[in-house]
Amino acid sequence: MNSGTLRVGCDLSGSLEPMGDSMVDLVSELRRRQEVEVVAFRTASGAGDVDARLALRALWAPLWRRSRGRRIDRLLPPVDVIHLAGLLTPPSRDIPLLVSLDDLRPLRNATADRQRIAQLRRAVQSGVHLVASSHSARQEIQDRLGLRRESVEVVFPAVPAPAIVDGGSNLLVNVTGRVEQFLPLWPILEKIASGGGGRLVVLASAAGEARLRAAGVRAILRPRRDAARELADARLVLHISDGARFPSLAVAALGAGVPTVATSTRVNRELLGGASLLVDGDDDTDMIEGARALWTDEPRRALLRAAGLTRSGDFAPSLAAARYETLYANTHYQWRRR
């Protein structure tokens, strides 16, 4: 590092994705590249080493949920830009803030979290820039919060490339936000998997897993933290989502060469279209037939496997880090010109 290198404070209390922690992966790549100097910290509790600890963090956390309270630039060592990624958005007066926004569920009409909406609007009014994980997510954030386009940047999260999967046997289903839609599908999916000598493995949140067990779903139920391990033995991935989160497991499946079926949400069409089979999430028959086709149709599997391996390069950690390095530099430059 030289004296002109930007120092960036990165919040490791970021989005926990099925394939790992996206902020930890980003920080690891930033440090490998050595284009910026990273000061890692956590606005929320969590395991792992950090470079700086925030004094009285637990005391300020309730206020940070409303973008109020103790200024974070007074709690960190000298940095040029601060990158937040969790649910807490502490204010800052002297250092510019970026906030990665990965989960759109609190902004949606049916489950709108008024405190979260007010928190993000207040943060943007104070000069914070939001960072969306896709262009479709940016449009939704703009619409929900009533923001101008320039208030929201777009950078794909870092998704480390998994090992190529050869000879996987299981049908791996990732259910995010659509547990009820999955319930009538599982008996047929289980027959597809067992008919080919595999097992039906379902990834879900803790609440989703409890609902599946209560409904009598006879499949192997796993928490999302086991996604990488389960992907290593997958013949097919079925990503049933509501489009509120970045599809990190589906992206990882592309990089592992595992053919993937995904519900046709806006974010999935943007990121997975042409490299996976997109199906109507409200049409049970479409989802079942899509899974059946990619389970047995070897020429189609080979085509999507090749397309997926190519597409996965768009989400390499090196590209995510390079885009963030540019965003950090631009944010710092614009802040100094104010």
Disulfide bonds with the S-S distance in Angstrom:
none
